[in-house]
Amino acid sequence: MDDKILIILGSPRKKGNSAILTNKLSEGAVELGADVESVYLNGLDIKPCQGCEKCQEETFSGCAIEDDMNQLYLKLQEAKSIVIASPIYWFNISAQTKIFIDRLYAVGVGSKNIFKGKNIGIILTFADPDPFISGAVNALRSFQDICRYLGANITGMVYGSANKAGEIKNNYAVMEKALMLGRDLAQRMTIV
Ligand SMILES: Cc1cc2nc3c(=O)[nH]c(=O)nc-3n(C[C@H](O)[C@H](O)[C@H](O)COP(=O)(O)O)c2cc1C
């Protein structure tokens, strides 16, 4: 169960630019024998954290909200590597991605932390060619803080500019970086 790369997609566009980069990443990982699973957050029933703190009680496991996050907690626990892909919306990650991240409170704090030592890949796409002006840097910085808090290792961050769905394919350098990150994550698995 310790050999999976789980890709979490936070864009509502299933054929959008961030999804295209995750496909490329997946290609690189599968080539080297890794088992990859992708989960699209959009359309799943994932409610925002209610701050009830039930998840922090010692004898309680998981989250008090019963929705699709329950199956995702299991997948996240089983995966050795986790890739989070999001478009930049209003100078940060998409709402779908943020709601998902808030819900990690139930499995990311203290003795309940399931992320310690896991490999993390980050993928971001945005329209403005400048990662500062686009807001991508805000998201990258947030992921650095999140992963430091969780004790998870950021293996790589792949980010590039594109606007219409599919345009990222013209950015050969970033497509290549996604492929390389997939290979890198696969090489960190114990493949038999
Ligand atoms: C609601 C919305 C907000 C956006 N906000 C930004 C932004 O703040 N900065 C930026 O550079 N691009 C912004 N964009 C453009 C997207 O980030 C860009 O089209 C990206 O490639 C989408 O990735 P996707 O195809 O994976 O969904 C926005 C797009 C939408 C629909």
The ligand as an SDF file (V2000), in Angstrom:
LIG
                    3D

 31 33  0  0  0  0  0  0  0  0999 V2000
  -12.0050   32.7100  -11.4910 C   0  0  0  0  0  0  0  0  0  0  0  0
  -10.6410   32.7980  -12.1160 C   0  0  0  0  0  0  0  0  0  0  0  0
   -9.6610   33.5230  -11.4590 C   0  0  0  0  0  0  0  0  0  0  0  0
   -8.3740   33.6030  -12.0100 C   0  0  0  0  0  0  0  0  0  0  0  0
   -7.4260   34.3090  -11.3320 N   0  0  0  0  0  0  0  0  0  0  0  0
   -6.1720   34.3740  -11.8390 C   0  0  0  0  0  0  0  0  0  0  0  0
   -5.1540   35.0920  -11.1210 C   0  0  0  0  0  0  0  0  0  0  0  0
   -5.3670   35.6280  -10.0390 O   0  0  0  0  0  0  0  0  0  0  0  0
   -3.8990   35.1200  -11.6680 N   0  0  0  0  0  0  0  0  0  0  0  0
   -3.6150   34.5370  -12.8770 C   0  0  0  0  0  0  0  0  0  0  0  0
   -2.4710   34.6420  -13.3490 O   0  0  0  0  0  0  0  0  0  0  0  0
   -4.5650   33.8330  -13.5590 N   0  0  0  0  0  0  0  0  0  0  0  0
   -5.8250   33.7320  -13.0590 C   0  0  0  0  0  0  0  0  0  0  0  0
   -6.7790   33.0000  -13.7330 N   0  0  0  0  0  0  0  0  0  0  0  0
   -6.4020   32.2400  -14.9550 C   0  0  0  0  0  0  0  0  0  0  0  0
   -6.1390   30.7490  -14.6640 C   0  0  0  0  0  0  0  0  0  0  0  0
   -5.2540   30.5970  -13.5580 O   0  0  0  0  0  0  0  0  0  0  0  0
   -5.5220   30.0540  -15.8790 C   0  0  0  0  0  0  0  0  0  0  0  0
   -6.4580   30.0530  -16.9240 O   0  0  0  0  0  0  0  0  0  0  0  0
   -5.0560   28.6510  -15.5990 C   0  0  0  0  0  0  0  0  0  0  0  0
   -4.3070   28.1640  -16.6920 O   0  0  0  0  0  0  0  0  0  0  0  0
   -6.2170   27.7070  -15.3250 C   0  0  0  0  0  0  0  0  0  0  0  0
   -5.7380   26.4080  -15.0590 O   0  0  0  0  0  0  0  0  0  0  0  0
   -6.6760   25.1330  -15.3940 P   0  0  0  0  0  0  0  0  0  0  0  0
   -6.8080   25.0710  -16.8930 O   0  0  0  0  0  0  0  0  0  0  0  0
   -5.9540   23.9630  -14.8360 O   0  0  0  0  0  0  0  0  0  0  0  0
   -7.9890   25.3570  -14.7310 O   0  0  0  0  0  0  0  0  0  0  0  0
   -8.0830   32.9390  -13.2340 C   0  0  0  0  0  0  0  0  0  0  0  0
   -9.0950   32.2120  -13.8880 C   0  0  0  0  0  0  0  0  0  0  0  0
  -10.3500   32.1480  -13.3400 C   0  0  0  0  0  0  0  0  0  0  0  0
  -11.4190   31.3540  -14.0620 C   0  0  0  0  0  0  0  0  0  0  0  0
  1  2  1  0
  2  3  1  0
  2 30  2  0
  3  4  2  0
  4  5  1  0
  4 28  1  0
  5  6  2  0
  6  7  1  0
  6 13  1  0
  7  8  2  0
  7  9  1  0
  9 10  1  0
 10 11  2  0
 10 12  1  0
 12 13  2  0
 13 14  1  0
 14 15  1  0
 14 28  1  0
 15 16  1  0
 16 17  1  0
 16 18  1  0
 18 19  1  0
 18 20  1  0
 20 21  1  0
 20 22  1  0
 22 23  1  0
 23 24  1  0
 24 25  2  0
 24 26  1  0
 24 27  1  0
 28 29  2  0
 29 30  1  0
 30 31  1  0
M  END
$$$$
